[in-house]
Amino acid sequence: KQTEEVLRRLTSLQRAILDSANFSIISTTPDGTIVSFNKGAEQLLQYKAEEVINKVTPAILHKPEEVVAYAEHLSKELGFPVAPGFETFIAKARLNIHEEHEWTYIRKDGSTLPILLSITAIRDEQNRITGFLGIGKDITQRKVIEAALQSSKDYLKSIFDSSLDMIIAVDNDRNIVEFNHAAQLAFGYLKEEVLGKHISVLYSELNEEQ
């Protein structure tokens, strides 16, 4: 009875930890059937646990085109064919290779959600795989920030490239890191000819103009 009570408390503690997590935690059998689906997964994906447990594989939660594309990538990277589907997600986990990869979750209502997914193989004492565990983190906010930064960079680049004034940027070692179109016209160098070179390559041009 004491052993049963300890196990009951451990099970309750594990469930509390899983349910309080603000990311999706999904575990499967070795062949991919979902066997656990925490509260975080329910909130992110809009499915109830009973709708997916013992019924489907996590592959239905992902864009098919992403799965196919990544299966092709893995086949080249790992040197053996990786079939599109559940195997695409766990191919590296089988080999004890840790990986975090960006995917797109498809929610129950058809809307999408960018996530960072980490998958681990669950092994027994004989090192046999008994299932897989996937932990997904919502990266929507990060994607919004990345898009804003990229938009800002594109805007600054358009100003940089269209400026009628010469703009030359150097690093701490005075090596050229930016060389706009006006500078190319003024010095007669193409951007790729001077990037990474010391600013002194332009001294002769400056002296000639003086």
C-alpha positions in Angstrom: 0.0 0.0 0.0 2.9 2.4 0.7 4.4 1.6 -2.7 1.0 2.3 -4.4 0.7 5.6 -2.5 4.2 6.7 -3.6 3.4 5.8 -7.2 0.1 7.6 -7.0 1.7 10.7 -5.7 4.4 10.5 -8.4 1.8 10.1 -11.1 -0.1 13.1 -9.7 3.1 15.2 -9.6 4.0 14.3 -13.2 0.5 15.1 -14.4 0.6 18.5 -12.6 3.9 19.3 -14.1 2.7 18.4 -17.6 -0.5 20.3 -17.3 1.1 23.4 -15.9 3.6 23.7 -18.8 2.9 26.5 -21.3 4.1 24.4 -24.2 2.8 21.3 -25.9 4.1 17.9 -24.7 3.0 15.0 -26.8 4.3 11.4 -26.4 3.8 8.5 -28.7 4.3 4.8 -29.1 7.3 3.7 -31.2 5.1 3.6 -34.3 3.7 7.1 -33.7 0.3 6.7 -32.1 -0.3 9.5 -29.6 -0.5 8.3 -26.0 -0.3 11.6 -24.0 -1.4 15.1 -24.9 -1.0 17.7 -22.2 -3.0 20.9 -21.4 -0.5 23.0 -23.3 -1.0 20.9 -26.4 -4.8 21.3 -26.0 -4.5 25.0 -25.8 -2.1 25.4 -28.7 -3.8 22.9 -31.0 -7.4 23.2 -29.9 -7.9 19.5 -29.7 -9.0 17.7 -26.6 -6.7 14.9 -25.4 -9.5 12.3 -26.0 -9.8 13.3 -29.6 -6.2 12.3 -30.5 -4.9 9.8 -27.8 -4.7 6.3 -29.2 -6.2 7.5 -32.5 -3.7 9.5 -34.6 0.0 10.3 -35.1 1.4 13.9 -34.7 1.9 14.0 -38.4 -1.7 15.2 -38.8 -0.8 18.3 -36.9 1.7 19.5 -39.5 1.7 20.9 -43.0 2.2 18.0 -45.5 4.5 20.0 -47.7 6.8 20.8 -44.8 7.0 17.2 -43.9 7.8 16.1 -47.5 10.4 18.8 -47.9 12.2 18.0 -44.6 12.1 14.2 -45.4 14.0 15.0 -48.5 16.5 17.2 -46.6 17.0 14.4 -44.0 17.5 11.8 -46.6 20.4 13.8 -48.0 21.8 14.7 -44.6 21.6 11.3 -43.0 22.5 9.3 -46.1 19.5 7.0 -46.2 15.9 7.4 -47.3 13.6 9.0 -44.7 9.9 8.5 -45.5 7.6 11.5 -45.3 5.3 11.1 -42.3 6.0 10.2 -38.6 9.5 8.9 -39.5 10.4 12.4 -40.6 10.0 13.7 -37.1 11.9 10.9 -35.2 14.6 9.9 -37.6 17.3 11.8 -35.7 15.9 10.9 -32.3 16.3 7.2 -33.2 20.0 8.0 -33.7 20.3 9.9 -30.4 20.8 13.2 -32.3 19.4 16.1 -30.5 17.6 18.7 -32.7 15.3 21.6 -32.4 13.5 22.3 -35.7 10.9 24.9 -36.7 7.6 23.6 -37.8 4.1 24.9 -38.5 1.3 23.4 -36.3 -2.1 23.1 -37.9 -4.8 23.7 -35.3 -8.2 22.0 -35.3 -9.8 25.1 -36.8 -7.3 25.1 -39.7 -5.3 28.1 -38.5 -1.5 27.8 -38.2 1.1 28.3 -35.5 4.9 28.5 -35.8 6.6 26.3 -33.2 10.1 25.1 -32.2 9.9 21.3 -31.7 12.3 19.1 -29.9 11.9 15.3 -30.1 13.5 12.7 -27.8 13.4 8.9 -27.9 12.1 7.3 -24.8 14.2 4.2 -24.0 14.0 1.4 -21.4 16.9 -0.1 -19.3 17.9 -2.2 -22.3 18.2 0.9 -24.4 15.2 -0.2 -26.5 12.9 2.6 -27.8 9.5 2.5 -26.1 8.2 5.7 -27.5 8.9 9.3 -28.4 8.4 12.6 -26.6 7.9 15.9 -28.5 8.0 19.3 -26.8 6.7 22.2 -28.9 7.2 25.9 -28.0 5.0 28.7 -29.6 7.4 31.1 -31.4 4.8 33.4 -32.8 6.2 36.4 -30.9 9.7 35.6 -32.0 8.5 35.4 -35.7 6.8 38.8 -35.4 10.0 40.4 -34.0 12.1 38.7 -36.7 9.7 40.0 -39.4 9.8 43.5 -38.0 13.6 43.5 -37.8 13.8 42.2 -41.4 11.4 44.9 -42.6 13.6 47.5 -40.8 16.7 46.1 -42.4 15.1 46.1 -45.8 14.1 49.8 -45.3 17.5 50.9 -44.2 19.1 48.9 -47.1 16.8 50.7 -49.6 17.9 54.1 -48.2 21.6 53.0 -48.2 21.5 51.8 -51.8 19.5 54.8 -53.2 21.5 57.5 -51.4 23.3 60.0 -53.7 25.9 60.4 -51.0 28.8 57.9 -50.6 28.3 55.6 -47.6 31.2 53.4 -46.6 31.1 51.4 -43.3 34.1 49.7 -41.7 34.6 47.4 -38.8 36.9 47.8 -35.8 39.9 46.8 -38.0 38.9 49.3 -40.6 37.9 46.6 -43.1 35.1 47.6 -45.4 31.8 46.0 -44.5 29.4 48.2 -46.6 30.0 50.1 -49.8 26.9 51.7 -51.4 26.1 52.4 -55.0 27.3 56.1 -54.9 30.6 54.9 -53.5 31.0 52.4 -56.3 30.4 55.2 -58.9 32.8 57.5 -57.1 35.7 55.1 -56.7 35.1 52.8 -59.7 35.1 49.7 -57.6 32.3 47.1 -57.4 31.0 46.4 -53.9 32.3 42.8 -54.0 35.8 44.0 -55.0 36.3 45.9 -51.8 34.2 44.2 -49.1 36.4 42.7 -46.4 39.4 44.8 -47.6 41.2 47.5 -45.6 40.0 51.0 -46.2 43.5 51.9 -47.4 42.6 50.3 -50.7 40.7 53.6 -51.4 43.6 55.9 -50.3 45.1 56.1 -53.7 41.8 57.1 -55.2 41.4 59.8 -52.5 44.9 61.1 -53.1 44.4 61.3 -56.9 41.2 63.3 -56.3 43.0 65.7 -54.0 
